[in-house]
Amino acid sequence: MAGWAGHRHTGGVVNMSGEPQHLVLVIDIANVMGSRPDGWWRDRAGAATRLLAELEPLSGAEVTLPELGAARITEIRAVVEGAAKRVEGPEAVSVLRADGDGDSEIVEEANRLTASGKVALVVTADRGLRRRLPESALIVGPGWLNHHLGR
């Protein structure tokens, strides 16, 4: 299935309970916007606002990941940068405004989640960013998210 490439599963994420694994979705908003040529470049803030609104139904949703199986998205954290920094999201989506580059904010957030015992599912196609993420982070491409959003 398109969009599954780059999924990383480590021994640190093993779910033996039979219940869905709880995940925190961390989204590289600029990368996901750039994955579809729908005119986002004409209005980055508007495109980011629309994408954030589309994410709300995923809060609490059960999804399937290869190798991991059933997972429940318990929190959604969306990283915005540049022209999109001023956007607001729905209540179910925590908007993280990158002070510098968005990639560094995503790495910091994934590290914070890992340190607190939570499992991060990072959505990005950025290879450089993927290499910087903690080993325990799960990674999917924008195609995975677009599929779940019906885009």
N, C-alpha and C positions, 0 to 999 in steps of 0.2 A: 504494500500500500504506500503510495506517495506520502512523504512527510514523516515517515518513520526513521529515515536514515539518520544516523548520528545518535540514536538512542543509546544511552550508556546505563548499564545496570551493574552495580557492584555488589559484592558479598555483604556490604554494610546494610543493604535494604532487602531484608528477608521477612516475609509476612507469613507466619505459620498459623495465624489465628482463624483463617477462613473468612475473616471480615475484610472489607476493602482497606487497603493501605491508605493512610491519610497523607495528603500531599499539600504543599503550599506552591501554588502556581506563580512563577516569577517570569514576567513577560518583557522582552525587549521590544517595546512598542514600535520604535523606529524600524527595526528589522522586519517585524510582522507587516507593518504598513508597506514597506518596500517590496514585499513578496508578491504584491498584486498591482499591476499597472492600471489602477482605476482613477488616476488623476490626483492622487494624494499630494503630489508635489506642488500643486496650485494653491493648496490651503492645508498646510501641515497640521495646524491646530485643529481645524475642523475635522480632518481625517482621524486625528488622534481621539477627539471627543466621540466620534461615531464608533470607533473601535472599542473604546472604554465602555460605552453603553452596551455594545454587543457581548461583552464579557460577563455582565451581571448574572445571566442565567446559569453560568458555570459554577457559581458559588454553591457548594454543597452537592454538586453533580457527581455521579459515578461515571467514570471513564475506564477504558481498558488500555493497558500498556503492554507491548510485547514483553515477554519474560517475567513481568511482574503480575500481570493479570488485572483484577479489579482494583481500582483506586478511587478514592473520594477526594475531591478538591475541597479542602477545608477553608482555605484563604486564597485570595487573589491579590498579588502585588504587581503593579504595572509601573515600569520605569520609563519616564519621559525625559526628554532633553531638548535643548535648543528652542525652536519656535513653539514646541508643544508643552514647554514647562508651565505655562499659565493655565492649562486646561484643568477642568474639574471632571471627576468621574462619579459614577453612582456610588451609593453608600456601601455596596458589597465589594467594591474594588478600592484597595488602598493605592493611591497614586504617590509614587516616590519620585520626587523631582531631583534629578542629578545636578549637583553643583558644578561638576566638571563634565567628564564624558560619561555617557550612559553605561558603557561596559564596566567601568570601575564601580559604579553604583550597584550593578547587578552582581558582580563578584562579592562586594561587601555584604550585600543582602543574603546571598547564598551562604556565605561564611557565618553570618549572624544566625541564620536558621539552623545550620549544622551544629553550631555551638550550643543552641538551645534544645537540641535533640529532635528537631523537625526535619522532614525530608523535602528538599526543594526540587521542583520540576521546572526547569528553565526552558523557555521557548525562545530559540534563536537559531539562525543559520550561520552566524559569525564564527568561523573556525578559530580565530584568535581568542575570542571570548570563551569559547568552549574549552580551550586548553588551560585557561586561567581559573576555571571553576573548581570547587573542592571535589575530590574524588567521589564523595558520596552523593553528589548532585546527579539527578536524572536529567537528561537533555532530549528534547524533541525539536524538530524544525517547525517553521511557520505553517507548513502544509498540514501538520497534525492539528494545530489550533484552528486553522481555516476550515478543516473538515468538521471539527466539532462545533464550529460556529455556523456551518452551512453556507460558507462563502466560496 
